Amino acid sequence: MTHLMTWARSSHFFKMFAIARRGLKASRRAASPPARQTSLDLILSPVPDGLAIIFIWHWANFNPKMTTLQPRGPYSQDELKKLYPEGLQLQLVQVLLRHGERSPVSARFQNAGLQPFWPYCAVARQMSSATFAEGKWTAMQWRRRMETFGLDDGPVIASGPKGEVDSVCNLGELTDTGRQTTYDLGRRLRHLYVDQLQYMPPSIDDADMIYLRATPIPRALESLQQTFWGMYPSKNRSDSFPPVTIITRAPADETLCALILPEVEAKAIFS
């Protein structure tokens, strides 16, 4: 079983937990990743019933220019042997990840040159909503434009620094870059757990083998969708693959928030 979770916070990071059947004595190595670079570290700690829990932490900070630190390359065979010894059988993997790059959650720092509206959300040109008409559900395609107040307090269409109006991000919205990096994360997970470790199947036709959970924050939900699509693109899903189920909770019932940090955004689980 593989678990994938997504949330938001002031510093970007994700955790991956892997539970393996212990076939040899587990050792423990503490890790303190630096604040401003990507780091992957392993902790093997003994737990009851002959299990060992493997924690892999990934930390990364994004700067205001929306550039992302480049992740390290895939594990080498020597690294895989150390991280996943032959005497251990992988039983469970949990992946906790932040949402991708987003626009600011409020129009601030304009006196420092930061634009109030960011034209980095091309999804605004191709929105889709489920609508009910004539006894059946259909998808309504539409485009979104943002409206704000002009100098005379009258309504005006919000625009980017070069006059862009059809790709302006809502506050706190997942950007095009954020969609790409979370999709790339899914591809990275596929390379590790499908190609290298052969823990997950190359193709899937059963949606029940995957558990996805998201808190009701659009950028986290969309990051989760992008990551799943990267791990199992259309060519690796059968023609009969049903719509994937994403579990959500009411804010009052959100336990991931209480366990991890005060403003968790999404959780998902692959199994």
MARSEVO-675165 format. One record per residue (C-alpha): x negated, y, z; residue in one letter. Coordinates in steps of 0.1 Angstrom, whole numbers, plus 5000, padded with zeros to 4 digits. Example, Ala and Ser with C-alpha at 12.3 -4.5 7.8 and 13.67 -1.06 7.14 Angstrom:
2
487749555078A/486349895071S/
//
This chain:
271
500050005000M/498850354992T/500150675009H/499851014994L/500851335013M/500651705004T/500852025025W/499752385027A/497352575049R/494852865049S/491952625040S/492352365013H/491751995021F/493051645019F/492451335039K/492550975026M/493150695051F/492450335041A/493250035063I/491249725056A/491149375070R/487949355090R/485649075079G/482549205095L/481749435124K/482949785119A/480650075124S/481350435130R/479850745115R/481051085125A/481451345099A/481551735100S/481951865065P/480552205058P/483152485056A/482452595020R/481652285001Q/483351954991T/482451665013S/483551305014L/482751105045D/483650765059L/484550645094I/485050275102L/486550235136S/487749905152P/491449885160V/493649595174P/494449285154D/491149275135G/491749585114L/489449865106A/490650215096I/488750405070I/489050785069F/487850975039I/488051355043W/487851605014H/487451975023W/487352254998A/487852634998N/489352824969F/488353184964N/490753474954P/489753444918K/491453104916M/488252914909T/487952574925T/484852404937L/484052114914Q/484451774930P/481651534931R/481451264904G/483050914908P/481550674933Y/478650464920S/478650084925Q/476250124954D/478450374971E/481550154966L/479749864983K/479050085013K/482550235015L/484349905008Y/482149615019P/482749275004E/483749145039G/486649395040L/489949345022Q/491749665014L/495349665029Q/496550015030L/495450355016V/496950695027Q/496051005008V/496751345022L/496351644999L/496952014997R/499052164970H/497152304940G/496152664935E/498952904940R/499853264936S/499853484967P/502753444991V/503253824993S/502154124972A/499254234992R/495754384988F/496854594959Q/494654874972N/491754634966A/492754584930G/494854264934L/497754264910Q/501254224926P/502353984899F/500253704884W/500853584848P/499553234854Y/502753024855C/503552914820A/506252684834V/508452994837A/508852974799R/510352624800Q/512452584831M/514952294833S/517952234856S/520451954860A/523952074850T/527251894850F/529551954820A/532351744803E/531951464827G/528251404824K/524851544835W/522651724811T/519451924813A/519752304808M/516652464794Q/516052824804W/513253074810R/512653284840R/511653644843R/510953824876M/512654154884E/511354414908T/511754784916F/510355054894G/508955394905L/512455534906D/513655234926D/515555114895G/515254754884P/512454664860V/511054334847I/507854244865A/504754204844S/501154104846G/498154334842P/498454304804K/502154344802G/502953964804E/506553904813V/507253534804D/504653364826S/504753564858V/504553354889C/506953374918N/505353434952L/503553124964G/504152934932E/501952654918L/499952804890T/498852644857D/495452584872T/497052424903G/499052194880R/495852084862Q/493752024893T/496451814910T/496951614878Y/493151564877D/493251444913L/495751174902G/493351074874R/490551054900R/492650834923L/493550614894R/489850574885H/489050474921L/492050254931Y/492950114896V/489750104876D/487050054902Q/488649874931L/491549714912Q/493749774942Y/496649924923M/497949774890P/497049934857P/500649984847S/503849994867I/507549904860D/508849904896D/509450244912A/509950074946D/506349984949M/505550364953I/506750574982Y/506650944977L/507651205003R/507651585000A/508551865023T/510952115006P/508252364994I/508252384956P/504452414951R/503852104972A/506651904956L/505251994921E/501651914932S/502851574942L/504551514909Q/501451624890Q/499251394911T/501551094905F/501751174867W/497951174867G/497650844884M/500350684863Y/500750874830P/503550774806S/501450524787K/500950334820N/504650324829R/506950074813S/509850184791D/512250064817S/510550254846F/513350434864P/513150794877P/510750794906V/512250864940T/510751144961I/511851144998I/512451485015T/513351575050R/515151875066A/512752115082P/514052015117A/513151645109D/509751705094E/507251505115T/504251545093L/504151915103C/504051825140A/501351575135L/499051765112I/499452135112L/502152405115P/503252445079E/503052115061V/504452105026E/504651765012A/503951395018K/503951104994A/503150734996I/502050494969F/502550134977S/
//
